[in-house]
């Protein structure tokens, strides 16, 4: 099946980022990484010229979950761990809207882990942004699934004895078609990554490293901005994949062997052991979306979508003709 | 020569051996002959091997329930006769394979007539005639068992042919010939047994024959599915679970209508995807059964809090826990009325028969969208898996009600995006409790949803005065619904206004009790039946009025604790003094209902426990 071009609903005159700020006062802690992410989302929506009322922003529960209240678009604060089911259900019935989903690492990789995995298989055209700070902030700093074994942020009574998951490798293995990492206080990179994720046709994961200034004392803002020694040289902690010779983009998605080789390379890159943190696109492949595949098995959906197929006339009389459905039962 | 107008037939066998297809062929044949049919399917939670059976009742007039005695037991393997032979009435008959069943070893009435059929011989002869390997024809055993039964009942071969043509259509049309040939041989065998035409339960010919193709032979799962299609359902989510999966698979096959049926990774995903889609504006439902329904509690609460019109069909099966996965129970009523933490309005409807499954499947979306709240349909497994001949559903009176949906405001100017940005008070406090809703994508109507308590604009708040206003507003919707939902969709009194006893019931009890009323009348008992369909908002006032004016009241339910009796007590303060309960997982029969009423009348029993059926 051939892949299609992304078509986003855009305005002739872009709205400014400030117009996309809602009036709701933000109640995150001072210095929280969440601010950077919400700003980047507002800027990305503005810069892409998206129609704000066609943007549907779904969020999970936790500090990050409140983000949907801070963007002037249709915002849905869902349930803990369930942001992806909401976003998928919404996008499948109305593919004309731009669907963004966001939530914390505990929300998405912990309680929502099953949905995180299976969303990859479907490849519905949505963008999923994960606020990754290694802790459950809103409940006072318990370990999230990305906290490494042996770590003990100040809020933990004992050192952490469970292993961490690798969200990028997991996403690539699960079938996500765009997998990237960014950092909440790298405003430019984060905005560009979110824009690229929205422009990607298929399910995108943007895993965003962020400090939790209140509960994660191991990885504060200073941790990300400090220098590390690599091969005897002082280097910045955070660097870009674009500045390396790594390229995670699959050139030809029909070449199964090349796709497989690239996938292994991408997972290997996601597992690279280093003191530094590489930002950028780890994996991108163009594949038919769930919506494309639906149309291929349900001819009635071709050129239309579930929400647009009429089922009543002006007098609200149902127009569905049941004769096809009745056929097998007639006696 | 006996001729009757009401008969009971059973076929059984290991799961996976074709019991279902045999029953379908038999039911279809009887329907083609103009009779009315009701069949219940009983099976284990097993793929192959465990004993399953189909119990069908055939009448010259419409039928809605089964009776316990068997008039004709048709078998093609050894287990069914061993388990069920003792249920055959005096003068009834047994069709069996003499190579595996020895009638002298069976516990059975001595007057039961025996009709041995050498299935293997028939298949071998057929294979030779057709030049096909016998192993490939093994499946026609089912047709032989059915054809032999039809012969005994006095139904012609032409009827079998017609039924086979109805069953094997399109690509499968080639199967008609071989099955008909097998059927012919079965007729010959039966007609060679002395006294075959004096079978005591030979059916009276149908004189009042309905027009061909004027009726449906259908189960409750499909009836509900058809109602959903008519309503314009465009998205149905599910996670594989018995017996809800039947409706989902049927809907998935209806590709003509553009409905998307989504098999989610789990029950939690399926309710929350449904919420997402319903909020977006598609008519959306999810279907599940007990264990899955438990997992949906939080999502249903979210829909209540956010006033999202999600429809949930819960096919009731035996609980608690995995319970009796493939058996009937009306055990989820109290749970459905209370599912989710905290207080929020929900509409709960329990369907009583195929027509109600269809109508409720349709109306659920109207209720959900008009009152902007989750709507739960309760359907008993006994309805979901039972097959019945019914007139085609009435459709002309149906109307779509999408409730209050607003488009872009007049102030919106497409040239000026800023005019599309203003916030909208989606949760406006109104007298009816219902607030106008806008769908995402609508300019000038941007708002938020949140499971937290919220303002009219959907902004999170913990202010006491807003909390009070919002809780009250949401609750008012239920009062509005109670006023607006037509009374005949809430409850109905069947039978005479004044009666010796008023029987209360719900769900699949409806057909059984209505059939029982006639039999009771013949026995000199005047009874009427109060059928309750709308469980939330509960029609307390009217129900109380009927119960207060009744001479004597009793309740029949397929659950352990008489849950509807508890609801009635809670809602009206009235205690129903006589409880009939069945919780074996097997549906109540007409015979059981009649004897339970007699027991209450003659012995004044407070509690009657029913247990018929294997």
Interface residues (C-beta under 8 A of the other chain):
Chain A: X11 X13 X15 X19 X22 X23 X24 X51 X52 X53 X54 X56 X58 X61 X66 X68 X69 X72 X73 X74 X75 X76 X77 X78 X79 X82 X84 X85 X86 X87 X88 X89 X90 X92 X93 X94 X96 X97 X114 X115 X117 X118 X294 X297 X298 X299 X300 X301 X304 X306 X307 X309 X311 X312 X315 X316 X317 X318 X320 X322 X324 X325 X326 X329 X330 X331
Chain B: X28 X31 X32 X166 X212 X213 X215 X216 X217 X218 X222 X226 X229 X230 X231 X232 X234 X235 X237 X254 X255 X256 X257 X258 X259 X260 X262 X264 X265 X266 X268 X269 X270 X272 X273 X274 X275 X276 X277 X278 X279 X280 X281 X282 X283 X284 X298 X299 X302 X362 X389 X392 X395 X398 X399 X400 X401 X402 X416 X417 X418 X420 X421 X423 X440 X441 X442 X443 X444 X445 X446 X447 X448 X449 X450 X451 X452 X458 X459 X460
